[in-house]
Structure formats: C-alpha cells, structure tokens
Amino acid sequence: MANHKNALKKIRQDKKRNERNKSVRTRYRNLIKAVRVAVDGGDSAQAKDALKAAAPYLQRAASKGVIHANKAARHISRLTKQVEAMEG
C-alpha cells in the first residue's frame, strides 16, 4: 500500500479515470459489435448506420486518450472496408 500523500492521490485519480475509461471502452466495443452483427446479417443499411455511429465515437475515444489513435483508425478502416464490400 502506498505511504506517501501524493501516491495515495494518484491511486484515487487512477481509480476515477479507470471507471470513466471503462464505460468508454464498453461503449465503443458495443458499437463495433453492432457493425459486425449487421455485416454478418447482410443488412447493408443497418451496417451503414452503425458505422456512422461508431466512427465518431472511436475518434473521440482516441482524442481523449482512452485508446490509441492508430487503433481507432484501424478499426474504422476495417469496418468501413467490410461495409463497402457488402455493396460491391
């Protein structure tokens, strides 16, 4: 257990940030899952709508530092490729 005052404060801060980041992670994973389910189901319109919701949220999570910017870009790129493949 931490003994210094600043270490105790850091633990409190980390716990608070972890809770905040956990909800963001859960939300972006569910949004990605919605796109993949729509793609697997063959519903092009639903997949497009799900992608429109997921892409900005992933970018926002990256800008807040919850996930790395390249990870967000990779997810968006792969999901977009899957959605576009449904049309072609």
C-alpha positions as CSV (number, residue, x, y, z in Angstrom):
1,M,0.0,0.0,0.0
2,A,1.2,3.5,-0.8
3,N,2.5,5.5,2.1
4,H,3.1,8.9,0.5
5,K,0.4,11.5,0.2
6,N,0.9,12.0,-3.5
7,A,0.9,8.3,-4.1
8,L,-2.5,8.0,-2.4
9,K,-3.8,10.8,-4.5
10,K,-2.5,9.1,-7.7
11,I,-4.4,6.0,-6.7
12,R,-7.6,7.9,-6.3
13,Q,-7.1,9.6,-9.6
14,D,-6.3,6.3,-11.4
15,K,-9.4,4.7,-10.0
16,K,-11.6,7.6,-11.2
17,R,-10.0,7.6,-14.6
18,N,-10.3,3.8,-14.9
19,E,-14.1,4.0,-14.2
20,R,-14.5,6.7,-16.8
21,N,-12.4,4.9,-19.4
22,K,-14.2,1.6,-18.7
23,S,-17.5,3.0,-19.8
24,V,-16.0,4.5,-22.9
25,R,-14.3,1.1,-23.8
26,T,-17.6,-0.8,-23.3
27,R,-19.5,1.6,-25.5
28,Y,-17.0,1.5,-28.4
29,R,-16.8,-2.2,-28.2
30,N,-20.6,-2.5,-28.4
31,L,-20.7,-0.1,-31.3
32,I,-18.1,-2.1,-33.2
33,K,-20.1,-5.3,-32.4
34,A,-23.2,-3.7,-33.8
35,V,-21.5,-3.0,-37.1
36,R,-20.1,-6.6,-37.3
37,V,-23.5,-8.1,-36.5
38,A,-25.1,-6.0,-39.2
39,V,-22.4,-7.1,-41.7
40,D,-22.8,-10.7,-40.8
41,G,-26.6,-10.4,-41.0
42,G,-26.3,-8.9,-44.5
43,D,-28.2,-5.8,-43.6
44,S,-26.4,-3.0,-45.6
45,A,-28.5,-0.1,-44.4
46,Q,-28.2,-1.1,-40.7
47,A,-24.4,-1.6,-41.1
48,K,-24.0,1.9,-42.6
49,D,-26.0,3.4,-39.8
50,A,-24.0,1.5,-37.2
51,L,-20.7,2.6,-38.8
52,K,-21.9,6.2,-38.8
53,A,-22.4,5.9,-35.0
54,A,-19.2,4.0,-34.3
55,A,-16.6,6.0,-36.3
56,P,-17.0,9.4,-34.5
57,Y,-17.2,7.7,-31.1
58,L,-13.9,5.8,-31.8
59,Q,-12.3,9.1,-32.9
60,R,-13.5,10.8,-29.7
61,A,-12.2,7.9,-27.6
62,A,-8.8,8.3,-29.3
63,S,-8.7,12.0,-28.8
64,K,-9.4,11.6,-25.1
65,G,-6.6,9.0,-24.8
66,V,-8.7,6.0,-23.9
67,I,-7.4,4.2,-27.0
68,H,-4.5,4.9,-29.3
69,A,-5.2,7.0,-32.4
70,N,-3.9,4.3,-34.7
71,K,-6.1,1.7,-33.1
72,A,-9.2,3.8,-33.7
73,A,-8.1,4.4,-37.3
74,R,-7.5,0.7,-37.8
75,H,-11.0,-0.2,-36.5
76,I,-12.7,2.5,-38.6
77,S,-10.8,1.4,-41.7
78,R,-11.6,-2.3,-41.3
79,L,-15.2,-1.7,-40.5
80,T,-15.6,0.7,-43.5
81,K,-14.0,-1.9,-45.8
82,Q,-16.4,-4.6,-44.6
83,V,-19.5,-2.3,-45.0
84,E,-18.4,-1.2,-48.5
85,A,-17.8,-4.9,-49.5
86,M,-21.4,-5.6,-48.9
87,E,-22.5,-3.1,-51.6
88,G,-19.9,-4.3,-54.2
